[in-house]
């Protein structure tokens, strides 16, 4: 996977991956959507592409050259060197795949290695069990639940907070790099060792 700045030019490919009535479930915990109309989806992508915080990236599949998702770095605080990852939208085709893990690794590497930040945050709806599992699998530490933290789509949202710190990053990075090696995957694509095993 590669990351590139989100652009309205990606809208049609992204809509094919995450739009339409059959993919409405993807938007259950997102702040917007679902989208059944390409025009409305394109308008949303254009707004996100113009934003500087959140700063959106398209996730591109290197094998096909197609846009398969997007994610953002947000609540960017250069003075405190803290930043959050969010608005993660992945095509069902890459969910729970090595490519999805690689895309999130690339974002973390940007935060710590390129920007030199000291704290990287992951926040999600406390009811979103897959997101909470993903955060911990990726090396974030659970910090607690902020009750009635937000109103999203007209409903109270309790928010689970996770973080990763700069002094933790070298070991987490080494785990990512070892997990992503071709030798860690069998011919059928199944992992030999899990990310958490390699991090230990």
N, C-alpha and C positions, 0 to 999 in steps of 0.2 A: 504494500500500500504506500501511497504518497499523499502528502497534504499540499493543497494549493489554496490561495485565497478564494473564498466563495464568490461566485459570479452569477449574474442572471443567465449567462450562457449555459450554466449547468442545470437550469430549472427543468427542462424537458426530461433529461436523463434521470434526475432525482425523482421527479414525479412518477416516472415509470417504476422506480424502485420502492417508493414509500407512499405514493398517493393512491387514491381510489378507494371505493367503499370496502373492498376486500382487505385493505390494510388499515382500516380505521383503528384497530386495536393498538397499532404502533404509537398512537397519539394519546393514549389513556393518561399518561403522566407528564405529557409535554405541556408547556404553557399555551400553545396554540394548536390549531388543527382539530380534527382531521380535515383533509382537503380532498374533495371529490372533483374539483374543477381545476384544470391546468392554469387558467387565467389567474384565479385567486392564489394559487400556489406560486406562480411566477411573481406576483406582486409581493408576496411574503418574502421570497428569496431575494428580490431586489432590495427590500428594506433591510434585511439582514446583511446583505453584501455591502451596503452603505454604512453600516454601523462600525464604530471603532471600539466600543465596549458595550456589549460583547463583540469580540473580534472573531469572525466566523471563517472556518476552513472547510473546503470540500475534501472528502475522503475519496481518493481515486484508486481504482483497481488497476495495478500496473499491467496485469495480464490482458485485460480487455480495453484499457484506456477509458473506462466509463466511470462516471460519478456514482458512488454507491452509498453515500451518506454525508453527514456534516457534523461538526462539533465546534464549540466556541471556547475561547479563553475569555474570562469575564471577571467583573469586579476587580479590575486591574489596579493595584496600588503600588506604584513604583517606590514611593517613600518608605513603605513598610516591607516591600519586596514580597508581597503576597498576591496570589492569583487563584482563580477557581476555574475548573473545567465544567462545562455544562452544555445544555441544549444538544445532547448527543442523540443523533438520529441515524440509525443503521438499517440498511436494507435487510430484510429477513434472510437474503442469500448469504450475507456475511456475518450475521449474528452468531456468537459462540464459535468463531473461526479464528485461525491464526492471524488472518488479515485484520480482523477487528482489534485483536490484542496489539498487533504491530502499530496500527493507527494511534491507539491510545498511548503506546510507548513513545511514539514520535512526538506527541504533544507534551508528555512529561519531560522528554529530553530537551525540547525547546524551552520549557520553563526553567529547568535547572542548569543545563549546559550552555544554552545560548543567551538566556536572559539573566541568569544568575540570581534567581529568586530563592527565598529561604523557606517559603511555606506554600504548598499546593493543596487546594481544597476540592472536595467532592461533596456535593449536597444533593439530596434527593428526597422525594416524598417518603415518609417513614413506612408507608404501606407498600412501597415498590421493592419487593423482596429481590427480584433479579438485579436491580441496580445496587442494592446493598451488598449482595454477594459479589458482584463485579468489583466494587470498590475494594473490598477486602482481598479478593484474589489478586488485584493489581498492586497491592502493597500499601493501600491507604489504611490508616488506623481509625477506628470508630471513636468519636469523641462525645456522642450523646444525641439526644433528641430535643429540638427546640419546639415546644408545643404551640400550636396555632401561630406558627411563624409567618404564614402567608395566606392569602386568599387566592386560589387558583381555580378558574372556571366556575366561580361562584361558591366554592367549597373551602372550608378550613383545611389547611395543610400543616401537619406536623412534619418537620424537616429533620432528617438524620444527617449529621455532620461527620465528615471524615477528613483526615489530613495526611499529608506526606511532607516530611521535613528535609532540608538540604543535607543534614548529616546522615539521614537514612538512605538517601538517593544512591550512593555508590553500590551498596549491596543490592538494592532493588534493581538498579540498572544492570548489574552483572547477571541477575536472575533472568531478566528479560532477554538479554543477549544470548545466554545459554539456551533458553527455551526456544528461541526463534531459529536456532541452528537447524539446518536440514536433517542432521543426524538424530534430532530429537523427535522425528516423525517417522512412523512406519509407512509402508507403501500405500496403506489404505487411508493415510492422513491422520491416524490416531497418534496422540502424543505418547512418548516413552516415559518422560518424567513431567510432572505437573509444575506449573510456575511456582507454586508455594514450596514444593520440594526443593527446587533449584535455588530458591531464595534462601532457604535454610542452610 
